Amino acid sequence: MEQINSLMKEAIYQNVFPGGVLLVSKGGPPIFFESYGLADTFSKTPMTKDTVFDLASFTKPLATTLAVMKLVQDSRLDLSRNLESILPGFNGNDKGKITVKDLLCHMSGLPDHRPYYNELKNLDPADRKNRLRELLAAEPLVNPIGGKMVYSDLGFMILEWVVEKVSGIRLDRFVLKDVYKPIGVENLFFVDLNSSDYDTIEHRQKFAATELCPWRKILLKGAVHDDNAYVTSGIGGHAGLFGTAHDVNLLLAELLATFNGHPETKLFQQDVLQVFFARQKDAQRALGFDMPAQADSSCGRLFSEKTVGHLGFTGVSFWMDLNQSIIVILLTNRVHPTRDNIKIREFRPKIHNVVMESILSL
């Protein structure tokens, strides 16, 4: 695995990211698990295997989607249900016929992103989530429902709302109680910025720093990087999840084992996972999960077509090959100290190709 080590060290030397953690597993415990570089360039804090990362859009598959999956499995929600049958705010408007499935595979017709935080940051924190939901309900469609795949944060903000409405509790609390704890995952969590104990988080120094943010005028460390999630207390359906490489792997390994018919727990059912992990015909995605692009995929060229994964804006990614039982988790702080560093785009396929070549040659 020396070539993997060399490539990670070269990435730090070339300022692709200040630091990172790479974990690889194949049908069991990790076969490669190393940390590199710095978690914080200002304090010179070294990156460790236990560093907690802002997992950004991992929130979509590993929190929101799994919450939806659990509600579907428990017959409390159906993929074909539309928004007007769940949320009163969508009665009679152009988004009322959007289904849960449309949202999961980014076929809702909604735009990709809106800077709602510019308005929300001026409101009392207690009023921001309700105002966000008013804005979501009023947001015009940019495509016909089901007509075009557009990767959308807005769709997962709405799914958070759906989970909360159906379950009766907040998304972060639902996934902690009904998903993470039953599997034994201890270090996947949201940081509630409105909580009275936010400033007393004991493991604050274990967080990887993200951006020295121009509008927040602070170095983000243990506070969500995503602007829209930040102004709504750090909890969103699209962003807000934090965690370690070990616990991401623990969760993914349980999903993989369940998919292959030999789960450690009975939290999810194999047939339900098969539905969610299937490539959607028109979207070229699974439900809530990304799949390798036909050309120039960030996972490189050696993962099978039957692979699910996701990227996160902060510099994180995971890919799970369902055919070959291989999981590759790359967590970095590439937005530290600025989001303008996009060198990771060229690095991701390189490291994945080297990792897969190493595994497949064993």
N, C-alpha and C positions, 0 to 999 in steps of 0.2 A: 504493500500500500504506500510505498515511499513516494510514488508519483503523485498520489493524492495530497500527501503532506506538502510536497514541493509546490503544487499548484495553489494550495490555500495560502502558503507563505508568500508566494509571488504576488497573489492578489492583494495582500496587505501592503507589500512593498510598492505595488503599482497604484495604491490608494483606491482600489475597487470598493473597499470597506475598511473601517478601522479594526474590526474584529469579527469573528464568527465562530459558530459551532456546527460541526458536521457529524451527523449520526446516520449510520447505515445498518439495516438489519435485513436478514433473509430467513423468514419463517421461524423466528425465535428471538433470542436476546441480540443486542447490537454486536455486529462483527467489526465495526469501526465507529469510534466515538472520541472525537478530539476537539479541543478549543484552541483558538488562535487569536493573537492580537489583543486589542484593548476594548473594554466595554465602555470606557469613558476617556476620551483623549485629554480632557482638561485635568482630571484628577489622576490620570495614568492608571486607572483601575484595570487590572488584567481581566480578560475574558476567561470564564471558567465553564465547565460542563453544567454547573448549576445556575448560570446567569439566566435571569428572567427577561424575556424579550417582549416587546410590543408586537403581537402577532398580526395586527392590522386585519387584512381581509381573510385570514384564517377563520375569523369570527363567522363568516358566511357558512362554510362547510362544517366547522367543528363545534359551533354553538347553535346558530339559528337553524341550520338544516337538520342537525341531530335532534333539536327540540321538535321541529315539525315531524321528523321521522317517528319520534316516540309518540306524539299525539296521533299520527296516522295509525301506527301499530296498535294503539290502545282504543281505536275506533272513536276518537274524539274529534277527528278532523279527516277530511277526504281531499285528495289531490285535485279533484274536479270541482270542489266548492269555489264559488266566486266571491269577490270581496263584498258585494252588496248583501250577501247572505250572512256575513260575519260582522262587518264593521258599518255602523249606521252612516258614517261620514261618506260612504261611497254609494249610497242609495241614489239612483237616478242620474249619476254623472257618467262621463265617458269611460271611467275606469271600473265601473261596477261589475262588468262581465269578466274582468281579469281573474283567472283562477290561481290557486296556490301553485299549481304546476307551472303556469306561465311565469310566475315570479321566480321559482326555483331555477328555471332554465333560461332566465333573462329574455323571455319572449313577451314581456308585458306591454311593450310599446312605450314604456317610460324612458326618459333620457338617462344618460349614464351618471351624471353628477350635477348637483346644484349647490352653490356656496351659501346655503341657508344660514350658516354661522354669522354672516355679516349682519343679518337682522337679529338673530337670536341672542347674540352676545350683549345686546343693549337692553334685554329684558331681564326681569327678576328671574333667577335660576328656577324658581318653583313654577314659572309659567312657560318655560322654554319647550318642554316636551309636548305640551298641548298645542302650542303654536306651530311646532314642527309638523304635527299631524294635520293641522289645518292646511299648511302649505302643501303637504303631500297629497291631500285629498283634492286640492285645487290645481295641482300641477298638470298642465296640458300634456297629452300624449304626443310623441314625436313620430310614432309609427302605428299602424293598425295593430290591435292585439293579436299576437301570434304570427305577425307578418315578418319580423326580422329580429335576429339575435343582437341585442345591444347590452353589453355587460353593465349592470346598473346597481349602484349603491342604493338608489331610491327603492327599488323592489325589495331589498332586504331590510330597509327601514320599515317598510310596510309589513313584512313578515314578522318582524319583532312585535309589532302591534297585534298581529293575528295571534301569535303565541300567547301574548299577555291576555288578550280577550278570551281565548279558548281555555287556557289553563287557570286564569284567575290570579296569576302571580307574575312578577317581573322576569324577563328572559334570563338574566344572570342567576337568579335564585332557582329558576326552573331547571336549568342545565346542571347546576351544582347538585341539586337534590335528586334529580331523576336520571341524570346521565353520568356525571363525573364520579360522584361518590359510590354508586353501585359498582363501578369498574375499578375503583381504588385510585383514581387520578386525583392527586392532591395539589398539583401546581399548574392548573389551568383555571383562570379566574378573571373577573373584571375588577377594575379599580374604580370604586364609586367616589368621584371627586367631591360629592356633596356629603359624604359620610363624615361624622364627627371625629372618627379615628383615622382619617386619611393621612394626616401628617405624622401619625405614630406607627406607620407600617414598619415592622421590625426588620424586614428584609430589604429595606429601601436601597441599600448599597449593592444588592444583588441584581438590580435592574441595569440593563444596557441603556445607555443614553441614546436619545434620538436627536431631534433637531434643536438647534439654537434658533428658536422661532422668532421671526421678525415681527409678527403682530402680537404674540403673547409676551414678548420681551423676556423670555425665560429659556433655560435649557430644560427640555422635556426629559424627565427621568422618573418613571413610575406614574406618569400621566399620559393618557392616550394621545398619540400624534395626530390622528384624524381630526380635522377642524370641526366637522359637524358633530362627531361623537363627543368631542371635548366640551362643547357648550351645552350638551344635554347630559351632563354629569359623568361622562365617560362610558356610558352603557348604550350600545347601539346594536342593531341587527346586522350591520355592515362592518363594524369595527369596534374595538374595545377589549378584545380578549388578550390576556397576557399569559405567558407560560414558558416552561423550559423544554429543551429538546427531548429530554427523557420522558416527560409526561405527554408530549405530542406523540411520541413513538408508542407509549403505553396505550393511548387511545386508538391510534391507527392499527396497532397490532391486534387489538380486540376486534375491531371492525373487520380486519383481514381474516382473522381466525373464524369469525362468525360467517363471513362470506363463503369460506371454504368448508364450513360444516363442522368445525371443532372449536366452538367458543369456550373461553375460560368462564364467562358468565352467560346468563341467558337474557341479558338486557335487550338485545335486538334479535330479531328473527331473520334467518337466512333469506327467506323469500322477500322480505321487505327490503333488505339490503340489495338484493338483486334488481329490484325495481329502481331504487335510487341510483345504483351504479351503472345502469344501462345507458348507453349513448343515445341521446335524443335525436331523432331523425333530422329535424329541421334546425335544431340549435347547435348540433355538433358538440354538445356538452352532456354531462350526466346531470342529475337533479341536485343542485347545490354545489356540485364539484366540477372542476375543470377537467378536460381530457386533452391528450397531446394533439397539437395542431398537425395537419397533414404535412406541413413544411415549416422548417425553422422553429420548431418547438423549443421552449426554454428547457425542457427535460432532455434535450439531445435527440439522438437517433436510435437508441438501443432499448428504450422501454417499449413494451408491446402496446398494441392498440387498446387492449383492455387494461388501461391504466387510469387512475383518478388522482387528482392532486389540486393544488391551488398555489397562487402567488400572493404575497403581501407587499404593500407599497413600501414598508419600512426596510425591506431587503430580505424577506423570508420566503421560503418555498418548501413544499413537500410533494413528493410523487410516490404513489403506491401502485406497483405493478401487480395486478390481481392474478395474472397467469403465472408469473415467476416468483410470487410471494416476496418481492423486494420493496423495501421502504427506504427512501433517501430524504433526509430532512436537513435543509441548509438554512440556518438562522444567522442573519447578519444585521448590523446596524448601519447599513449603507447610507441612511439619511442623516447620519451624524458626521459633521455638524450641519450639513445642508442637504435638502432634498434634490438639489440641482445635480448631484453626482449620480449619473445613470450608467456608469461603467459595468454594473452588474448584469446588464442585458446581454453583453457579449460573454461574460464569464459563466453564466448559468449553464448553457449547453456544453461548454468545455468541461466543467467539473463533473457534470452528469455522465458525459461520455467516458471520462476516465474512470469514474466509479463503476459504471456498468461493465466496462472492459475488464476491470480488475476482478469483479465478482464472477463474471461469466467465464473467466479463465481459470478459476479455482478448481 
